[in-house]
Amino acid sequence: MTDIKNPQLKIAEAESCHLELNRLYGVTKEKVEIVRIGNSSNDSKQLKTDVKEAQRLLRAMQVKIAHLKSLSKEIPSLNDRKTIEINVLSHEKQMSLLQKKLKEGAEDVGKDIAAEERRSLLLTKDGKLATGNIKIASHEERATRLQDLLARMSQQVDSGEQAMSSLVHSSSVLGQTHAEYDNQKGHIMTGNKLLSKYEQREFTEKILLMATASENVENAKPINMVELVHDLANLLRESKDDEAKRLLTRHPNLIAFKDDSGRSTVHFAAVAGSLPLLQFALLNSPEMANKEDDLGWTPLMIASSAGRLEIVRYLLSLPFVQVAHTNSNKQTSLHYACSKNHVEIAKLLIEADPSCINFPDKFGATALHRAASRGNDIIARALIATGKCSLDRQDSEGNSALHLACDEGRTDVALLLVHRGADIGLNNNEKQTPLQMVKDSELRQKLKLSVTQKK
C-alpha cells in the first residue's frame, strides 16, 4: 500500500480539486456557448477574444485534471482512489467535448461573421441593403462611393485576416485545427484577391452589383433553444414544476432538445426528482425513457445516483426501460445506487434485473465491490440473496469485495462475506490477502475467529 502520512489531507485536496473542476467546467461551458451562438456585436475581434478565453479555461481544466490524476496515486484507500479515477475520466470526457464544441462553434460563427462583413460592404448610407441596379447621378458621386467601398473592403480584409491569423495560430488547445478554418480564411483571401484584381473603379462597381444579387437577408429572429433549455433546467432545480410545464407547452420542441452535455428534459426531470414533468415529457415520446446523454447516462441512471426513489419506481414500471444499460465508464444504475448507499433503489434494481449484478465497470468492480467498500451490509445481503452474486470476483487490481471491506474497515460487510464463503486467502495483484489488508486489530481477530468457527 502507498505510504501517506496524511491521507485525509490528500483526499480533501482531491475533493477540492474535483469541485474546482466542476466550477471550471460550468464557466468554460458558458464561454464555449457564447462562441457557438455568437455575440451581439457580431465582430471577428470579439470572436477571437472569446475563443482565447475559452482556450485559457480549457488549459486550466487540463492542469487541474493532471493534478487530480497525480493525487489519485497518493491515496491509500482503494475506494477513494477509484472514486477519484472515475472523476478524472469524467472530467477528461467533459474537456474533450468542450474542445470539440469550441472547434465547431468557432468555425460556424466565423463563417457567419465573414458573411455579415461581406454584407456590410453593400449597405447604403442610410443602412439599407442595396438591391437591383445602382444609379449614380454623377461621376463625382460614383468616385466617392467606390472609394468608400474600397476603404471598407480593405478594412474588413485586414480585420478578418488579423482575427483569423490569431485564431489559427492560437489553436494548440483545439488540436492545431488549421484545416477547420480554411473555409473562413478562404473568404478573406478571395476578398483580398478581388481588391488586387479589380482596383479600377468601374470593375469595383461590378463587385458591388454581383455581391448585392447574391445576398439573402433574413429579418426574422429565431427562437434561442439554448437559452430555453437553460431556463428549463433552472426551473426544475428550483422545483418550479408548473412553470416548467408551461414552458414545455409553449415550446414542445424543447422536450427533445439537448444541451451541450447531451441532456434533455427527461434528464433534468430525473435529477430534480420531478415525476409530473418526467411523465409529461414521456407522454408523447416514451422512447426517451432510455435517452442517453453524452456520457451515456440515462434518466434511470441519473435518478438512481441522485436517490430519486419515485422516479426510479416509475421508470421501472415502464416495460422497455433498460435496467442493465452501461454508461461510458461501463457502470450501471445499480453501481451508482450501491456507491451512494441508496438501499431501496438498489433493491428495486436488483429485483427488476438481477442479470446486472455481476457487471464489471471500467475498473472491473461489480455492485458488490461498491456495496462492500461503502460498508452497506443491507445492500450486500440483497445482492448475495439472489444466488447470482460472485463473491470472489476480482477487479482490475485483483481485489475482491472482501479485500475492499477489509481495507476500508467495514466490519459488518467483511464478516458477512466471510460467513457466506468469500475466500479470505485470495491474493490481489500485490500478493495481499484480505486479512493482510486489515488495519484494525479487533477486526482481524473477528475475521480469524469467524474462519475458525466455519471449520
N, C-alpha and C positions, 0 to 999 in steps of 0.2 A: 504493500500500500504506500501511497505517496506520503512523505513525512511533512506535515504542515503544522507549524506552531499554533497558528490562529485560524483554523478552518472556517469558523463562523464569520471572521472578518472578510475572508475571501468570498464566502457565499453572499455576504451583504454587499460586497463590492460588485459581484456579478449581477445581483438583483438590481442594483443601482444602474449598472451599465445597460441592462435589459430595458429598464424603464426609460432611460435616456434614448435608447434606440427606438422605442415606441414613439417618444416625443419627436425625434428627428424624422421618423417615417411620416408622421402626420404633417409636419411642416413641409417636408420635401414633396409629399403628395400634393399639397395645396399649390406649391410653386410649379410643379410639373403640370398641374391642371391649368394654371394661368397660362403657361406656354401653349398647351394644347388648344385652349379656347381663344387664344389671342388676347390682346389688351385693347383698352378703349382708344388709345392713341393710334393703334394700327401702324406702328413705327418699327422699322428694321433695327434701329438702335436700341429700342426698348426690348425687342425680341432678344437681341444679343445680351443685354443686361440680365433678363430673366433666365436665359439659358446658363449664363455664367453662375448665377446664384444657385440654380438647381444643381449644377455641377459641383459647386462648393459643398452643398449639403450632402450630395452623394458621396463625396470624398470623406466627409465627416462620418457618415454611416460606415464607410469602408474601414476607417480607422477604429471605430468603436467595435465593429464586428470582429476585427482581428484581435482586439484587446479581450473581448469576451471569450473568443476561442482559446486564447492563451490562459485565461483564468480557469477554464474548464479542466485544463491539465493539472491544475494545482488543488483541485477539490478532492479530498479523500473519500467522501461519501459517493457510492456508486449511483444512488438515486438522484442526488443533487447534480452530479456530473452529467448524467444522461439528460436531465431536465435542461441544463444549460446547453448541451449539444443540440437538443431539439430546438431550443430558442435560436441558436446560431443558424441552423438550417433555415428556419422560418425567416429570420432577418435577411439572410442571403437571397432567399427567394423573392422577398419584398423588394430588395435593392435591385435585383435583376429585372423585375417587372417595371420598376420605375425608370431604369435606364432605357428599356425598350420603348416605353411610352414617351420618354423625353425625346428620343431619336425621331420617332414617328411624328410627334407633335411639332417639333421644330421644323421638320420638313414641310408638313402640311400648312402650318401657319406662314412659313416663309414663302410658299407659293402664293398664298392669299395676299400677303403684303406686296409681293412683286406685281401681282395683277392690279392691286389698288394703286400702286405707284405709277404703273403704266396708264391707268385710267385717269389719274390726277393730271397727267400731261395734257389731257384733252378737254379740260374744263374751261369754260369761257370765263370772262372777268366776273360775271355775276354768280359763279359757282355752279352753273348748269353744264350738263354734258352736251357737247356739240354734236349735232346729227345732220345727215344729209349733206348737200353741197354748201360749202362755206363761201359766202360772198364778202369780199373785202373791197371797201369803197375806193381806196386809193393805194398807190404804191407805198406811200409813207406808212399807212396803217399795216399794209402787208409786211413791210420790213420790220416794223415794231413788234408785230405778233410773232413773226418767225424767230426774231432774235430772242424774245421771251421764251419761246418754245425750246430753242437750243439751250438756253441757260438752264431751264428747268430740267431738261433731259440730261444735261451734263451733271447737274447737281444730284439727280436721282441715281445715275450710274455710279458716281463717286461714292455716294452714301451707301448704295446697295453693295458695291464691291468691298468697301471697308467692313461693313457688317458681316458679309459672307466670309471674308478672309478671317475675321476674328472667330466666327463660328466654326469654320473648318479646322483651323489650327489650334483651337482650344478644345478639341473633341476627344481628349485622351480618356476621360471617364466614359464617354459614349462608345469607346472601342474603335477610335480612328475611322469614323464613318464618312470619309470624303465622298465616296460614290453616292451616298444618300442625298448629298446636297448638289449633285451635278445638275439636276433639272433646274433648281432655283438659280444656280450660278449661270446656267446657260442663258436664262432670260436676260441677265445683266450683261453678259458678253455680247449677246445679239444686239442689245441697245447700243453698246459701245461701237460695234462694227457699223451699225446704221449711221451713227453720228459721223464716223470717218468717211463712209461712202457717199452719204447724201449731205455734204456740208453746204452745198449751194441751196439758196432759199427756195427755188422752185421745186426741187426734189424733196426738201423737208416738208413742204406742204402736202406732197403725196403721202408721206408717212402719216401725217395728221389725219388725212381722209380715210386711209386704209384702216388705221387703228380704230377710228371712230366707228366704222362699219362693223368691226369685229366684236365690240364690247356689248354685253347684255347686262344692264344694271338691275339688280333686284332691290326693291324698296321694302319688301315685307320682312319683318323681324321674326326669325324662328323662335320657337319655344326652347329655352335653355334647359334641356333634360338633366344636365349635370347638376345644375342648381336645385332642380326639383327633387332629385334623388337625395341630395344632401339635406334638404328640408324635411323629407320623409323620414330619414334616419334620425334627425334631431327630434322630431315629434315623437317617435317611438321611444327614444331614450328618455324623454320627459313624460312618458306614459300618457300622451295625448292621443289616445286611440281614435276618438271621434273625429278630431281634426285630420288625422292621418287618413281615415277612411274617406272623408270628404275630398281630400287632395287626390286620392286614387280614383274617386268617382268622376272628378273633373278631368283627370288625365289618365284614362285607362291604360294607355301605352306605358305608363310609368311602372306598372306591375312587373313587367318583364325586363325593364331597363336595368342595366348593370352599372355599378360604379367602377372606379379604376382598380378595384380589388376583385371584380367579378361577382360582387354580391348584389342581390336584388331584394325585392320586398319580402320574399319568404325568409331570407337570411336575417334581415333586420327584425322581422316579427319574432323569429326563433330566439335570437339573442336577448330581445327585450321581454320575452315571455308574453307577447300579445296574441292570445289564442283567437279572439274575434277577427283580428286583422289577417292572421295566417289563414283562417277558414275563408275569409273574403277573397284573399289572393288566389286560393286554390279552387275556388268555386268554378271558374271557367277554364282554369289551367291546372288540372290535377297533376299533370306530369312534372310540374315544378317542385313537387314534394321531394324529388331526388336531385334537384338542381345543384350543381357543384359551383363553388367559387374558384378563383384562380389557383388556390392551394388544395382544391379537392374536397373542401368542407361542404357537407350537405346541411340542410336545416336540422335533421335529426342529430348529426354530429355536434352542431353548434349548441343545440338545446341540451344535449347530454353533458357537454362540458360546462355549460353555464348553470346547470342544475334546474332547468325549467321542466319540472315534472309533468305538468298538464300538457305542455307542448309535446313532450315525448310520448305521453299516453295517447294523445290524439293522432300523432303521426304513425304510431304503431297500429292504430286501428284501421289505417288505410292498407288495402290488400297488396299494393305494389311497392311499398316503401322498402328500400334495400338496407336491411339492418347490418349486413356484413360488408357494406361498402368501405373501402380504404381510401385515405387521402394521400397526398404526396409523400408523407412520412410512413405510409403503409399502416397507419393506425385506424382503428375502428371506433365507433361511438362507445363501445364497451371499454376500450383502452382509456378514454377520457373520463368516463364515469368512475372507473376504478381509481384513476390518478387523482381525481378531485373528491373522492370519498362520498359520491352521491349513491348511497346504498339502494334506495328504492328504484332509482333509474337503472342501476346495474342489474337489479333483479328482473325488471321488466325486459331489458335487452337480452338477458340470458334465457328467459322464458320464450321470447319472440324468436330467437335464432341461436340455439346452442352451438351451431357449427363454427361460429366465430371465436369461440372460447380460446382455442389454441393458435389463433392467427398471430404470427410474429410481426412486429413492426420493423422499421428500418434497422433497429439495433438488435433485433432478434427477441425482443421482450414480448411476452404474452400478457393477457389480462391478469393472470395470477402473479406474474412478476410485479405488476403495478400495485395490486392489492397488498402483496407482501411487503413491498418497500414502504408503503404508506401505513402499514400496521393495521389494516382493516380486516379483522378476522371474520366479520359477518359476511362481507363480500367473498372472502376466500372460502368460507364454508359453502356459500351458494354455488360457487364455481365447482368445487370438489363434489358437491351433492349431485351434479348432473351425471357423474360417472364417465365424463368425456375429457376431464381435465388432466393434462400431462403434468405430473408433479415435478418431475426431474428434467423438464425441458430446459436447455441452456441458451442463454442469449449470446450475442456476438463476443462477449468477454468470458464466456464459459460459465457464467453464473446461473444457478437455478434460483427459483423463488426462495428456497431455504437460505441460500447464500446471502441474498439481499435482506431477508428478515433478520439474519444473524448480524450482518454488517450494520444494519440500522438499529439494532437492539429492540426489535419488535417481538417481545416475549410471547404474547398470545398466539401470534401467527406462526412463529418458529415452532412452538410446542405442538400446535395443531398439525403442521406439516409433518413433523417427526412422527406424531401419533398416527397419521394417515399413511405413513410408509415412505416419506421422502428420504432419499439417500443422504445421510449425514457424512458419508465418507467420499462423496463425489468431488473430484478436483475441478477447479476452473482453469482458465488459461495460465494463471500464475501459480498453478500447482497448489492451490489452497482449498481446503475443505471448508464447509460451512462452520464447523466447530472452531477452526483456526481463525476465522474472521470475527468471532465474538470478542467484544471488548469488555463486557461486563462479567465479572467472575460468578455472580449469582446466576445469571442466565446460562453460563457454561455448565454449572453444576446441575441445573434443572434439566438441561438437554442430555447430559450424561446419564442422569437418573432415569429419564424417560426411555432412553435407548436400552438401559439395563432391564427395566421393567418389561419392555417388549420381548426381550429374550426369554 
